[in-house]
Amino acid sequence: MKKSLSQKERDFCISFVESGNLAEAAKKAGYAKDPEKVGLRLICRSDISDEIARIESKLQQTLSFAARCGYKRLAFGNIADAVSLLFKGSPSLDDLKEMDLFSISEIKKPKDGAMEIKFFDRIKALEKLEELSGNKSENDNPFYEALITGAQMLSKDSRDNEY
């Protein structure tokens, strides 16, 4: 019968996943006396290393999910609040807290008083979503290729017209 981990041992596993440092993880878990040796002894146990692997796997799944959600927001998110920001002279802190400005990468306010807003690249966000899905097949989808080519041409045209 497999013995379950104590709370201290679980705390060690979580702290080790966070820091990657045996001594620090042992200290955080409450092993005050000789944490280096305790950490080394704990990490050599198969039940501890299994728990660390389980936590790391769960964390990787969570991070992958969060990344996909973020890229979806960038690719398909609404920019209405960002546009309304342009028309507000000096928005209050309360106004800003209520706005969804996730898609903005940069805001500049030059000396002339105008406001310049740059957005994250939606095409790159779509590409990252495709990479995360494991379906990296640009050549298999002519529509996707046409989208990228069109976006690149628009981007080139806008750069050419800046000067």
C-alpha positions as CSV (number, residue, x, y, z in Angstrom):
1,M,0.0,0.0,0.0
2,K,1.3,3.4,-1.0
3,K,1.8,5.9,1.8
4,S,0.3,9.4,1.0
5,L,2.5,12.4,1.3
6,S,2.3,14.6,4.4
7,Q,1.3,18.3,4.0
8,K,5.0,19.3,4.5
9,E,6.1,17.0,1.7
10,R,3.3,18.3,-0.6
11,D,4.5,21.8,0.2
12,F,8.0,20.9,-0.6
13,C,6.9,19.5,-4.0
14,I,5.0,22.7,-4.8
15,S,7.8,24.9,-3.7
16,F,10.3,22.9,-5.7
17,V,8.2,23.3,-8.9
18,E,8.1,27.0,-8.2
19,S,11.8,27.6,-7.5
20,G,13.7,24.6,-8.8
21,N,15.9,24.9,-5.7
22,L,16.0,22.0,-3.2
23,A,17.2,24.0,-0.2
24,E,14.7,26.8,-0.8
25,A,11.8,24.4,-1.3
26,A,12.7,22.6,1.9
27,K,12.9,25.9,3.9
28,K,9.6,27.1,2.5
29,A,8.0,23.7,3.3
30,G,9.1,24.1,7.0
31,Y,12.2,22.0,7.1
32,A,14.4,24.4,9.0
33,K,17.2,22.1,10.1
34,D,19.7,21.4,7.2
35,P,17.3,22.1,4.3
36,E,19.9,21.2,1.7
37,K,20.2,17.6,3.0
38,V,16.4,17.3,3.5
39,G,15.7,18.5,0.0
40,L,18.2,16.1,-1.5
41,R,16.8,13.2,0.5
42,L,13.2,14.1,-0.4
43,I,13.9,14.5,-4.2
44,C,15.4,11.0,-4.3
45,R,12.1,9.4,-3.1
46,S,10.0,8.1,-6.0
47,D,6.7,9.3,-4.4
48,I,8.1,12.8,-4.1
49,S,9.5,12.8,-7.7
50,D,6.1,11.4,-9.0
51,E,4.2,14.2,-7.2
52,I,6.6,16.9,-8.7
53,A,6.1,15.4,-12.1
54,R,2.3,15.5,-11.6
55,I,2.4,19.1,-10.5
56,E,4.6,20.1,-13.4
57,S,2.4,18.4,-15.9
58,K,-0.7,20.1,-14.5
59,L,1.1,23.5,-14.5
60,Q,2.1,23.0,-18.1
61,Q,-1.5,22.2,-19.1
62,T,-2.7,25.3,-17.2
63,L,-0.1,27.5,-18.8
64,S,-0.9,26.2,-22.3
65,F,-4.6,26.8,-21.7
66,A,-3.9,30.4,-20.5
67,A,-1.6,31.0,-23.5
68,R,-4.3,29.8,-25.9
69,C,-6.9,32.0,-24.1
70,G,-4.6,35.1,-24.3
71,Y,-3.9,34.5,-28.0
72,K,-7.6,34.1,-28.7
73,R,-8.3,37.4,-27.0
74,L,-5.5,39.1,-29.1
75,A,-6.7,37.5,-32.3
76,F,-10.5,38.0,-31.9
77,G,-10.8,40.5,-29.1
78,N,-12.9,43.7,-29.3
79,I,-11.0,47.0,-29.8
80,A,-14.0,49.3,-29.1
81,D,-12.7,50.4,-25.7
82,A,-9.3,51.2,-27.2
83,V,-10.9,53.3,-29.9
84,S,-13.1,55.1,-27.3
85,L,-9.9,55.9,-25.4
86,L,-8.7,57.9,-28.4
87,F,-11.8,60.1,-28.1
88,K,-11.6,60.7,-24.4
89,G,-9.4,63.7,-23.6
90,S,-8.2,62.6,-20.3
91,P,-9.9,59.5,-19.1
92,S,-10.2,59.0,-15.3
93,L,-8.6,56.1,-13.5
94,D,-12.1,54.7,-13.0
95,D,-12.7,54.9,-16.8
96,L,-9.5,53.1,-17.5
97,K,-10.3,50.3,-15.0
98,E,-13.5,49.6,-16.8
99,M,-12.0,49.4,-20.2
100,D,-10.7,46.2,-21.9
101,L,-7.3,47.3,-23.2
102,F,-5.8,43.8,-23.5
103,S,-5.1,44.1,-27.2
104,I,-3.0,47.3,-26.8
105,S,0.8,46.8,-27.0
106,E,1.8,50.5,-26.6
107,I,0.3,53.9,-26.0
108,K,2.1,57.1,-26.8
109,K,1.1,60.7,-26.2
110,P,3.4,62.9,-28.2
111,K,3.9,66.6,-27.3
112,D,1.3,67.8,-29.7
113,G,-1.4,66.2,-27.5
114,A,-2.5,63.5,-29.8
115,M,-2.6,59.8,-28.8
116,E,-1.0,57.0,-30.6
117,I,-2.2,53.4,-29.9
118,K,-0.4,50.3,-31.2
119,F,-2.2,46.9,-31.1
120,F,-0.7,43.5,-30.9
121,D,-0.4,41.7,-34.2
122,R,-3.6,39.7,-34.8
123,I,-2.0,37.6,-37.5
124,K,0.9,36.6,-35.2
125,A,-1.6,35.7,-32.5
126,L,-3.4,33.4,-35.0
127,E,-0.1,31.8,-36.0
128,K,0.7,31.2,-32.4
129,L,-2.8,29.7,-31.8
130,E,-2.1,27.4,-34.8
131,E,1.3,26.4,-33.4
132,L,-0.3,25.6,-30.0
133,S,-3.0,23.5,-31.6
134,G,-0.3,21.4,-33.3
135,N,-1.7,21.9,-36.8
136,K,1.1,23.9,-38.3
137,S,0.0,23.5,-41.9
138,E,0.2,26.8,-43.7
139,N,0.7,25.2,-47.1
140,D,-2.4,23.1,-46.7
141,N,-4.7,26.1,-46.3
142,P,-4.7,28.6,-49.3
143,F,-7.2,30.9,-47.4
144,Y,-4.8,31.2,-44.5
145,E,-1.9,31.9,-47.0
146,A,-4.0,34.6,-48.7
147,L,-4.8,36.2,-45.3
148,I,-1.1,36.4,-44.4
149,T,-0.1,37.7,-47.9
150,G,-2.8,40.4,-47.8
151,A,-1.8,41.4,-44.3
152,Q,1.8,41.7,-45.3
153,M,0.9,43.8,-48.3
154,L,-1.3,46.1,-46.2
155,S,1.5,46.4,-43.7
156,K,4.0,47.2,-46.4
157,D,1.7,49.8,-48.0
158,S,1.1,51.5,-44.6
159,R,4.9,51.7,-44.0
160,D,5.4,53.1,-47.5
161,N,2.8,55.8,-46.9
162,E,4.3,56.9,-43.6
163,Y,7.0,59.0,-45.2
